Amino acid sequence: MTPRTGELRTEFAAWLRQRRDGLTTGRRHDCEAALGLDDGCLAAFAEAPRVVATLPHASPNVFFPRAAVGWYARHLQRCDPTLFHLRVVLTHTNFSDLGWRPYAWWFLNPDRELVRHTLFTRNKKTKHVVVASQPPMDLVPGDATGADREAAELALHGANRAMSYLLLTATVERAAGLALPGRTLYVPLDALVRFALSEATGRWAPWISALLTTSTATRTLLPDGTLAPARRAEDAFVLDNPTNIALLALLSSVDIIGGAKMADYWAQITRRIDFACRTAALDVRPPHFRQLPEVDTRGLVAPAPSLAASLRTAGIGYSQGMALSEHGAFGDGVSPFAQEVSGATR
């Protein structure tokens, strides 16, 4: 009998349930609730008629305009309450990523002044070290307050630095009204890759094996924290970007939100899925690409003039955590996407 991708999403939820204890080191109930790894949320993920997926990098910072991606997903969930949001977090990000700056955390102190908390010292020897290779956060900054302090306290219980960042991001996004409790799941990308490779000996083996032949970079994580070509596919920590995204087709009925950069290589993703389908003689529908609308969020959330000056001096952007500190749960308020077509499915 031909397997169905909807069944595989149910299997992925069960796989995550069995392995969730390995993602955190304490406060299991709180960590599972924050990440959506509790039984109720995993069941909702498995049963959702449609899933919208976003792909942030593992970092304590989500700067605008990237913060608008999660905001747009939340807007789509308002339009369609049955929609489930899957945050697949790129844990192979290295500390030289200047778009997300995972080497430090910028937040506001109780006086709403900008604070930088350094988390990794970059140099020429360590610039390619990936976030997931490092130990978890081990300190709550003394100036952190409110949701930031709650997030930092929970982040101490990540199994590694990437999981610390997932816990921090999830806590901030829930407080900001960007993540709907019970219908938002945070999953490290390497977990999705491991799951797919575990299925390479099961019913989906022909499809996954065919897809893997299209990957131009199958990489494994070395003891020094860097990535190197994997000798065997089953040793992969991460695949190349189009193949990583193509794996989401296995979860059935998925929309993926991305920007102009993703739009440029979306054809690569669909070609790889089509190749795997033809080779394996299995019907897998590609995800539906939703390009992030161009909106100006500054009319709803913008830094105070004094903070804007500090951000210019520091050379960084305004983040969703800073917006939460200044504006409260802004995701629960007016949506900048209110003029968008409300249908969340196609």
LINZI-V168122 format. One record per residue. N is the residue number from 1. SS is DSSP state (H for helix, E for strand, L for the rest). PSI is psi in whole degrees, 0 to 359 (999 if undefined). OMEGA is omega in whole degrees, -180 to 180 (NA if undefined). Layout:
n:N ss:SS psi:PSI omega:OMEGA
n:N ss:SS psi:PSI omega:OMEGA
This chain:
n:1 ss:L psi:137 omega:180
n:2 ss:L psi:126 omega:-180
n:3 ss:L psi:154 omega:180
n:4 ss:L psi:141 omega:-177
n:5 ss:H psi:331 omega:177
n:6 ss:H psi:324 omega:177
n:7 ss:H psi:325 omega:-178
n:8 ss:H psi:327 omega:175
n:9 ss:H psi:320 omega:176
n:10 ss:H psi:320 omega:178
n:11 ss:H psi:323 omega:178
n:12 ss:H psi:319 omega:177
n:13 ss:H psi:318 omega:178
n:14 ss:H psi:321 omega:178
n:15 ss:H psi:317 omega:178
n:16 ss:H psi:321 omega:180
n:17 ss:H psi:321 omega:-179
n:18 ss:H psi:334 omega:-173
n:19 ss:H psi:3 omega:-174
n:20 ss:H psi:330 omega:-180
n:21 ss:H psi:335 omega:179
n:22 ss:H psi:353 omega:-179
n:23 ss:H psi:342 omega:-179
n:24 ss:E psi:168 omega:-174
n:25 ss:L psi:4 omega:-179
n:26 ss:L psi:172 omega:-178
n:27 ss:L psi:49 omega:-172
n:28 ss:H psi:313 omega:-177
n:29 ss:H psi:313 omega:-179
n:30 ss:H psi:319 omega:-179
n:31 ss:H psi:317 omega:179
n:32 ss:H psi:320 omega:179
n:33 ss:H psi:319 omega:-179
n:34 ss:H psi:318 omega:-175
n:35 ss:H psi:349 omega:-176
n:36 ss:L psi:22 omega:-180
n:37 ss:L psi:8 omega:176
n:38 ss:L psi:162 omega:-175
n:39 ss:H psi:317 omega:-177
n:40 ss:H psi:316 omega:-178
n:41 ss:H psi:321 omega:178
n:42 ss:H psi:323 omega:177
n:43 ss:H psi:319 omega:179
n:44 ss:H psi:322 omega:177
n:45 ss:H psi:314 omega:-178
n:46 ss:H psi:325 omega:-173
n:47 ss:H psi:353 omega:-176
n:48 ss:L psi:136 omega:178
n:49 ss:L psi:333 omega:178
n:50 ss:L psi:147 omega:-179
n:51 ss:E psi:137 omega:171
n:52 ss:E psi:128 omega:-176
n:53 ss:E psi:141 omega:174
n:54 ss:E psi:156 omega:-172
n:55 ss:L psi:72 omega:177
n:56 ss:L psi:162 omega:174
n:57 ss:E psi:152 omega:176
n:58 ss:L psi:111 omega:-177
n:59 ss:L psi:151 omega:174
n:60 ss:L psi:350 omega:-177
n:61 ss:L psi:134 omega:168
n:62 ss:L psi:99 omega:-176
n:63 ss:E psi:152 omega:169
n:64 ss:L psi:145 omega:8
n:65 ss:L psi:358 omega:-179
n:66 ss:L psi:330 omega:179
n:67 ss:H psi:339 omega:-180
n:68 ss:H psi:340 omega:-179
n:69 ss:H psi:310 omega:177
n:70 ss:H psi:326 omega:179
n:71 ss:H psi:321 omega:179
n:72 ss:H psi:319 omega:177
n:73 ss:H psi:319 omega:178
n:74 ss:H psi:322 omega:176
n:75 ss:H psi:317 omega:180
n:76 ss:H psi:325 omega:177
n:77 ss:H psi:328 omega:174
n:78 ss:H psi:321 omega:-179
n:79 ss:H psi:327 omega:-180
n:80 ss:L psi:96 omega:-176
n:81 ss:L psi:345 omega:179
n:82 ss:L psi:351 omega:-176
n:83 ss:L psi:139 omega:179
n:84 ss:E psi:139 omega:-178
n:85 ss:E psi:120 omega:177
n:86 ss:E psi:117 omega:177
n:87 ss:E psi:103 omega:178
n:88 ss:E psi:108 omega:-170
n:89 ss:E psi:128 omega:-177
n:90 ss:E psi:102 omega:-174
n:91 ss:L psi:354 omega:179
n:92 ss:L psi:8 omega:175
n:93 ss:L psi:139 omega:176
n:94 ss:E psi:170 omega:-172
n:95 ss:L psi:1 omega:174
n:96 ss:L psi:6 omega:-179
n:97 ss:L psi:100 omega:-176
n:98 ss:L psi:348 omega:176
n:99 ss:L psi:329 omega:-176
n:100 ss:L psi:339 omega:175
n:101 ss:L psi:62 omega:-178
n:102 ss:L psi:357 omega:-179
n:103 ss:L psi:350 omega:180
n:104 ss:E psi:161 omega:178
n:105 ss:E psi:125 omega:177
n:106 ss:E psi:127 omega:179
n:107 ss:E psi:179 omega:-179
n:108 ss:E psi:138 omega:177
n:109 ss:L psi:180 omega:-178
n:110 ss:L psi:336 omega:177
n:111 ss:L psi:10 omega:-179
n:112 ss:L psi:37 omega:174
n:113 ss:L psi:147 omega:-176
n:114 ss:E psi:132 omega:178
n:115 ss:E psi:137 omega:173
n:116 ss:E psi:126 omega:176
n:117 ss:E psi:107 omega:-177
n:118 ss:E psi:134 omega:-176
n:119 ss:L psi:347 omega:-180
n:120 ss:L psi:136 omega:179
n:121 ss:L psi:116 omega:-178
n:122 ss:L psi:143 omega:170
n:123 ss:L psi:181 omega:-175
n:124 ss:L psi:327 omega:-177
n:125 ss:L psi:335 omega:-173
n:126 ss:L psi:6 omega:-173
n:127 ss:L psi:341 omega:-180
n:128 ss:L psi:8 omega:177
n:129 ss:L psi:133 omega:-177
n:130 ss:E psi:154 omega:-174
n:131 ss:H psi:317 omega:-175
n:132 ss:H psi:344 omega:-178
n:133 ss:H psi:348 omega:-173
n:134 ss:L psi:156 omega:178
n:135 ss:L psi:162 omega:-178
n:136 ss:L psi:164 omega:172
n:137 ss:L psi:142 omega:-176
n:138 ss:L psi:13 omega:-176
n:139 ss:L psi:136 omega:172
n:140 ss:L psi:116 omega:-179
n:141 ss:L psi:136 omega:-178
n:142 ss:L psi:333 omega:-179
n:143 ss:L psi:354 omega:-179
n:144 ss:L psi:140 omega:-178
n:145 ss:L psi:163 omega:176
n:146 ss:H psi:225 omega:-179
n:147 ss:H psi:329 omega:178
n:148 ss:H psi:317 omega:179
n:149 ss:H psi:317 omega:178
n:150 ss:H psi:318 omega:-180
n:151 ss:H psi:316 omega:-179
n:152 ss:H psi:322 omega:179
n:153 ss:H psi:320 omega:179
n:154 ss:H psi:327 omega:-178
n:155 ss:H psi:339 omega:178
n:156 ss:L psi:343 omega:-174
n:157 ss:L psi:13 omega:173
n:158 ss:E psi:148 omega:180
n:159 ss:L psi:336 omega:176
n:160 ss:L psi:182 omega:-176
n:161 ss:H psi:321 omega:180
n:162 ss:H psi:317 omega:180
n:163 ss:H psi:327 omega:173
n:164 ss:H psi:316 omega:-179
n:165 ss:H psi:324 omega:176
n:166 ss:H psi:316 omega:-180
n:167 ss:H psi:320 omega:180
n:168 ss:H psi:312 omega:-179
n:169 ss:H psi:315 omega:-178
n:170 ss:H psi:319 omega:-179
n:171 ss:H psi:316 omega:179
n:172 ss:H psi:317 omega:-177
n:173 ss:H psi:325 omega:176
n:174 ss:H psi:318 omega:179
n:175 ss:H psi:328 omega:-178
n:176 ss:L psi:356 omega:-178
n:177 ss:L psi:17 omega:-179
n:178 ss:L psi:340 omega:-178
n:179 ss:L psi:121 omega:-177
n:180 ss:L psi:117 omega:179
n:181 ss:L psi:137 omega:-180
n:182 ss:L psi:348 omega:-180
n:183 ss:L psi:26 omega:175
n:184 ss:E psi:126 omega:-177
n:185 ss:E psi:131 omega:178
n:186 ss:E psi:121 omega:-177
n:187 ss:E psi:131 omega:174
n:188 ss:E psi:138 omega:-178
n:189 ss:H psi:321 omega:-178
n:190 ss:H psi:333 omega:176
n:191 ss:H psi:319 omega:177
n:192 ss:H psi:319 omega:179
n:193 ss:H psi:315 omega:179
n:194 ss:H psi:319 omega:178
n:195 ss:H psi:313 omega:-179
n:196 ss:H psi:318 omega:-180
n:197 ss:H psi:329 omega:177
n:198 ss:H psi:333 omega:178
n:199 ss:H psi:354 omega:-178
n:200 ss:H psi:348 omega:176
n:201 ss:H psi:5 omega:-178
n:202 ss:L psi:209 omega:-175
n:203 ss:L psi:332 omega:-176
n:204 ss:L psi:10 omega:-177
n:205 ss:H psi:314 omega:-178
n:206 ss:H psi:318 omega:-179
n:207 ss:H psi:313 omega:-178
n:208 ss:H psi:320 omega:178
n:209 ss:H psi:319 omega:178
n:210 ss:H psi:319 omega:179
n:211 ss:H psi:320 omega:-178
n:212 ss:H psi:332 omega:179
n:213 ss:L psi:342 omega:179
n:214 ss:L psi:348 omega:-177
n:215 ss:L psi:131 omega:-180
n:216 ss:L psi:354 omega:-178
n:217 ss:L psi:93 omega:174
n:218 ss:L psi:112 omega:-170
n:219 ss:E psi:148 omega:178
n:220 ss:E psi:160 omega:-178
n:221 ss:E psi:122 omega:-179
n:222 ss:L psi:163 omega:179
n:223 ss:L psi:334 omega:180
n:224 ss:L psi:4 omega:176
n:225 ss:L psi:6 omega:179
n:226 ss:L psi:167 omega:179
n:227 ss:E psi:146 omega:178
n:228 ss:E psi:158 omega:179
n:229 ss:E psi:135 omega:179
n:230 ss:L psi:136 omega:178
n:231 ss:L psi:327 omega:179
n:232 ss:L psi:144 omega:-179
n:233 ss:H psi:324 omega:-177
n:234 ss:H psi:349 omega:177
n:235 ss:H psi:3 omega:-173
n:236 ss:L psi:136 omega:169
n:237 ss:L psi:326 omega:-179
n:238 ss:E psi:152 omega:176
n:239 ss:L psi:186 omega:175
n:240 ss:L psi:164 omega:-170
n:241 ss:H psi:310 omega:180
n:242 ss:H psi:324 omega:-179
n:243 ss:H psi:321 omega:175
n:244 ss:H psi:314 omega:-177
n:245 ss:H psi:324 omega:180
n:246 ss:H psi:331 omega:179
n:247 ss:H psi:332 omega:-179
n:248 ss:H psi:341 omega:177
n:249 ss:H psi:333 omega:-179
n:250 ss:H psi:341 omega:-176
n:251 ss:H psi:355 omega:171
n:252 ss:L psi:133 omega:173
n:253 ss:L psi:61 omega:-176
n:254 ss:E psi:132 omega:167
n:255 ss:E psi:140 omega:177
n:256 ss:E psi:126 omega:178
n:257 ss:E psi:131 omega:178
n:258 ss:E psi:172 omega:-179
n:259 ss:L psi:196 omega:-177
n:260 ss:H psi:327 omega:-180
n:261 ss:H psi:316 omega:178
n:262 ss:H psi:323 omega:179
n:263 ss:H psi:326 omega:-179
n:264 ss:H psi:327 omega:-178
n:265 ss:H psi:13 omega:180
n:266 ss:H psi:325 omega:179
n:267 ss:H psi:327 omega:177
n:268 ss:H psi:320 omega:-179
n:269 ss:H psi:311 omega:-178
n:270 ss:H psi:326 omega:178
n:271 ss:H psi:320 omega:-180
n:272 ss:H psi:321 omega:177
n:273 ss:H psi:316 omega:179
n:274 ss:H psi:319 omega:179
n:275 ss:H psi:315 omega:180
n:276 ss:H psi:321 omega:179
n:277 ss:H psi:315 omega:-180
n:278 ss:H psi:318 omega:-177
n:279 ss:H psi:319 omega:-176
n:280 ss:H psi:354 omega:-177
n:281 ss:L psi:43 omega:177
n:282 ss:L psi:145 omega:-178
n:283 ss:L psi:107 omega:177
n:284 ss:L psi:118 omega:-179
n:285 ss:L psi:134 omega:179
n:286 ss:L psi:155 omega:175
n:287 ss:L psi:158 omega:176
n:288 ss:E psi:125 omega:-179
n:289 ss:E psi:127 omega:174
n:290 ss:E psi:112 omega:178
n:291 ss:E psi:134 omega:-180
n:292 ss:L psi:124 omega:178
n:293 ss:L psi:148 omega:177
n:294 ss:L psi:107 omega:179
n:295 ss:L psi:156 omega:177
n:296 ss:L psi:107 omega:-178
n:297 ss:H psi:353 omega:-174
n:298 ss:H psi:339 omega:177
n:299 ss:H psi:342 omega:-179
n:300 ss:L psi:319 omega:178
n:301 ss:L psi:120 omega:179
n:302 ss:L psi:150 omega:-180
n:303 ss:L psi:147 omega:172
n:304 ss:L psi:153 omega:-177
n:305 ss:H psi:319 omega:-179
n:306 ss:H psi:321 omega:178
n:307 ss:H psi:320 omega:178
n:308 ss:H psi:321 omega:178
n:309 ss:H psi:318 omega:179
n:310 ss:H psi:322 omega:179
n:311 ss:H psi:320 omega:177
n:312 ss:H psi:319 omega:180
n:313 ss:H psi:320 omega:-179
n:314 ss:H psi:343 omega:-180
n:315 ss:L psi:32 omega:180
n:316 ss:L psi:172 omega:-179
n:317 ss:L psi:177 omega:176
n:318 ss:L psi:136 omega:-176
n:319 ss:E psi:166 omega:179
n:320 ss:H psi:330 omega:176
n:321 ss:H psi:320 omega:177
n:322 ss:H psi:319 omega:179
n:323 ss:H psi:322 omega:176
n:324 ss:H psi:317 omega:-180
n:325 ss:H psi:324 omega:-177
n:326 ss:H psi:326 omega:-170
n:327 ss:H psi:358 omega:-177
n:328 ss:L psi:204 omega:-175
n:329 ss:L psi:75 omega:-173
n:330 ss:H psi:335 omega:179
n:331 ss:H psi:341 omega:178
n:332 ss:H psi:353 omega:-177
n:333 ss:L psi:211 omega:-178
n:334 ss:L psi:134 omega:179
n:335 ss:L psi:136 omega:175
n:336 ss:L psi:352 omega:-178
n:337 ss:L psi:20 omega:-175
n:338 ss:L psi:335 omega:-179
n:339 ss:L psi:358 omega:-180
n:340 ss:L psi:155 omega:173
n:341 ss:L psi:131 omega:-170
n:342 ss:L psi:340 omega:-176
n:343 ss:L psi:127 omega:-178
n:344 ss:L psi:0 omega:179
n:345 ss:L psi:167 omega:178
n:346 ss:L psi:999 omega:NA
